[in-house]
């Protein structure tokens, strides 16, 4: 058995890139939501922290001119594979850091999905990301962030096993164990996750610690307004898809 240590981040994220899609359900409804939001502003769309590109592929198939940015090279590699399989040009899938991007052009709509904005913990990094988004939006364009609602009180949850939500290829078995805790005073959600991959008898295990900074509606609204955005609105999943969910999307305009 091969173990990936937390220090081996490149290998760890490569392992995540190979398996992360299996832990998402079918994303058709999710793509439709982003399609409907982006359509209100235009055709040029930037997905920051795009991961393996599933959402972007869906938007590209709907006719959007898409660009994807992710810090992890292995995620972009998987995204380019998806684009190639669909016969779509993946030239605009780029390895870059959302805090420091300088693409040299403006977009109609920029979004960060699946709570990835929560990964920015320090105020300087939060302000940097929002500043870069503002700079890359055309006047009248919009940013949208999918966020998780903060719990009302502290908790510490025991380890739980999660199985794939999709069928995996023959010879591949994958699951993950995670435990989580939340600290209301700092609004930090901490998740310790162990990933187990068994591919035809070759077993790899890795463990990593994720910290997420959560926000109330008023807090994220203040951050956006301080960055220069206006017309802030909050959309909950039951408003968007008819289903209740523990996340919401905040939209703001330049």
C-alpha positions in Angstrom: 0.0 0.0 0.0 1.3 3.4 -0.9 0.5 6.4 1.4 0.5 10.0 0.3 1.7 12.3 3.1 0.1 15.7 3.5 3.5 17.2 2.5 3.2 15.6 -0.9 0.6 18.1 -2.1 1.3 17.7 -5.8 0.7 14.0 -5.7 -2.2 14.4 -3.3 -4.1 16.8 -5.5 -3.3 14.6 -8.5 -5.0 11.8 -6.6 -8.0 14.1 -5.9 -8.2 15.1 -9.6 -8.5 11.5 -10.6 -11.3 10.7 -8.2 -13.2 13.9 -7.3 -15.9 13.7 -9.9 -17.1 10.3 -8.5 -18.2 12.1 -5.4 -20.5 14.5 -7.2 -24.0 13.5 -8.5 -25.0 14.2 -12.0 -24.4 17.9 -12.6 -27.1 18.6 -15.2 -29.2 20.8 -12.8 -26.1 22.6 -11.6 -25.0 23.4 -15.1 -28.5 24.7 -15.9 -28.4 27.1 -12.9 -25.0 28.6 -14.0 -26.3 28.7 -17.6 -29.4 30.7 -16.6 -27.3 33.1 -14.4 -24.6 33.7 -17.0 -27.2 34.2 -19.8 -28.4 37.3 -18.0 -25.0 39.0 -18.6 -23.4 37.7 -21.8 -21.5 35.0 -23.5 -17.9 35.4 -22.2 -17.6 33.3 -19.0 -14.7 32.8 -16.6 -14.9 29.9 -14.0 -12.3 30.4 -11.3 -11.1 27.3 -9.4 -12.8 25.2 -12.1 -11.4 21.8 -11.0 -11.8 19.1 -13.6 -14.0 21.3 -15.8 -17.4 19.4 -15.7 -19.4 22.6 -15.3 -17.4 24.4 -18.0 -17.9 21.6 -20.5 -21.6 21.9 -19.9 -21.6 25.6 -20.5 -19.4 25.3 -23.6 -21.9 22.9 -25.0 -24.6 25.5 -24.5 -22.6 27.9 -26.6 -20.8 30.0 -24.0 -17.2 31.2 -24.7 -15.6 29.7 -21.6 -12.3 30.2 -19.8 -11.2 28.1 -16.8 -8.6 28.8 -14.2 -7.3 26.4 -11.5 -4.2 26.4 -9.4 -3.8 22.6 -9.6 -2.1 21.4 -12.8 -3.7 17.9 -12.6 -7.2 19.4 -12.4 -6.6 21.4 -15.6 -5.1 18.3 -17.2 -8.4 16.4 -16.5 -10.4 19.4 -17.7 -8.5 19.4 -21.0 -9.2 15.7 -21.4 -13.0 16.3 -21.0 -12.9 19.2 -23.5 -11.0 17.0 -26.0 -13.5 14.1 -25.6 -16.3 16.5 -26.4 -14.4 18.0 -29.4 -14.2 21.4 -27.7 -11.2 23.7 -27.8 -9.5 23.6 -24.4 -7.0 26.4 -25.1 -8.5 28.7 -22.5 -8.1 26.2 -19.6 -5.1 27.6 -17.7 -3.1 26.8 -14.5 -3.2 30.0 -12.5 -3.9 31.4 -9.0 -7.2 33.2 -8.6 -5.5 35.7 -6.3 -3.1 36.9 -8.9 -4.6 36.4 -12.4 -3.9 38.8 -15.2 -5.7 37.5 -18.2 -5.7 40.7 -20.2 -9.3 40.8 -21.1 -12.7 41.3 -19.5 -15.6 38.9 -19.1 -19.4 39.2 -18.9 -19.7 36.7 -16.0 -17.3 35.3 -13.5 -18.1 32.6 -11.0 -16.7 30.3 -8.3 -18.8 27.2 -7.6 -19.1 24.5 -5.0 -18.0 26.7 -2.1 -14.4 27.1 -3.3 -14.3 30.8 -2.4 -14.3 29.6 1.3 -10.7 28.3 0.8 -9.4 31.9 1.1 -8.9 32.4 4.8 -6.8 35.6 5.1 -8.3 39.0 4.5 -5.5 40.0 2.1 -6.2 37.0 -0.1 -10.0 37.5 0.0 -9.5 41.1 -1.1 -7.1 40.1 -3.8 -9.5 37.6 -5.3 -12.4 40.0 -5.3 -10.1 42.7 -6.7 -9.0 40.5 -9.6 -12.6 39.5 -10.3 -13.6 43.2 -10.4 -10.8 44.1 -12.7 -11.7 41.3 -15.1 -15.4 42.1 -15.4 -16.8 44.4 -18.0 -19.0 47.3 -16.8 -22.4 45.7 -16.2 -21.0 42.2 -15.8 -21.5 40.1 -12.7 -19.7 37.8 -10.3 -21.5 34.8 -8.6 -20.2 32.8 -5.6 -21.7 29.6 -4.4 -21.4 29.6 -0.6 -22.2 27.4 2.3 -24.4 28.6 5.2 -22.6 28.8 8.5 -23.9 26.6 11.3 -25.5 28.3 14.3 -23.2 26.7 16.8 -20.0 24.7 17.3 -19.9 21.0 16.4 -17.5 18.2 16.2 -18.6 15.3 14.0 -17.0 11.8 14.1 -15.5 10.2 11.1 -17.9 9.2 8.4 -17.4 7.0 5.3 -18.5 8.4 1.9 -18.9 6.1 -1.1 -19.0 7.4 -4.8 -22.2 8.9 -6.1 -21.4 7.6 -9.6 -20.4 4.3 -11.0 -16.7 3.8 -11.2 -14.8 2.0 -14.0 -14.2 -1.7 -13.7 -11.2 -2.4 -11.5 -11.4 0.9 -9.6 -12.7 1.2 -6.0 -12.6 4.5 -4.2 -14.0 5.9 -1.0 -13.2 8.6 1.5 -13.5 9.1 5.3 -13.9 12.5 6.8 -14.5 14.1 10.1 -15.4 17.7 10.6 -15.6 20.5 13.2 -16.9 24.0 13.2 -15.9 26.9 15.4 -18.5 29.7 15.5 -16.2 32.3 16.9 -13.8 32.1 13.9 -16.5 30.8 11.4 -13.9 28.1 10.3 -15.1 24.7 9.1 -12.3 22.2 9.3 -12.5 18.9 7.4 -9.9 16.1 7.7 -10.3 13.8 4.8 -8.8 10.4 4.0 -9.0 9.2 0.4 -8.6 5.5 -0.4 -8.1 4.4 -4.0 -7.8 0.8 -5.1 -7.1 0.4 -8.8 -6.8 -3.3 -9.7 -5.1 -4.1 -6.4 -2.8 -1.1 -6.4 -3.8 0.8 -3.3 -3.0 4.5 -2.6 -4.2 6.3 0.5 -3.9 10.0 1.2 -5.0 12.4 4.0 -5.4 16.1 3.9 -6.8 18.9 6.0 -9.2 21.5 4.6 -10.1 24.7 6.3 -13.0 26.9 5.1 -14.0 30.4 6.1 -17.8 30.7 6.1 -19.9 33.9 5.9 -23.3 35.2 6.7 -25.3 37.1 4.0 -24.4 40.4 5.5 -20.7 39.6 5.8 -20.3 38.5 2.2 -22.4 41.5 1.0 -20.0 43.8 2.9 -17.0 42.2 1.3 -18.4 42.6 -2.2 -19.5 46.2 -1.7 -16.1 47.1 -0.3 -14.5 45.6 -3.4 -16.6 48.0 -5.6 -19.6 45.7 -6.5 -23.2 46.7 -6.3 -26.7 45.3 -6.8 -25.9 42.3 -4.5 -28.6 39.6 -4.4 -28.8 36.3 -2.7 -30.3 33.2 -4.4 -31.0 30.0 -2.5 -31.1 26.6 -4.1 -34.8 26.2 -3.5 -35.3 29.5 -5.5 -33.1 28.2 -8.3 -33.9 24.5 -8.6 -36.9 23.9 -6.4 -34.8 21.9 -4.0 -33.7 22.9 -0.5 -29.9 22.9 0.0 -27.4 24.1 2.5 -25.8 26.5 0.0 -26.7 29.7 -1.7 -25.4 31.8 -4.6 -24.6 35.5 -4.1 -24.6 37.6 -7.3 -23.1 41.1 -7.6 -22.6 43.5 -10.5 -19.8 45.8 -11.5 
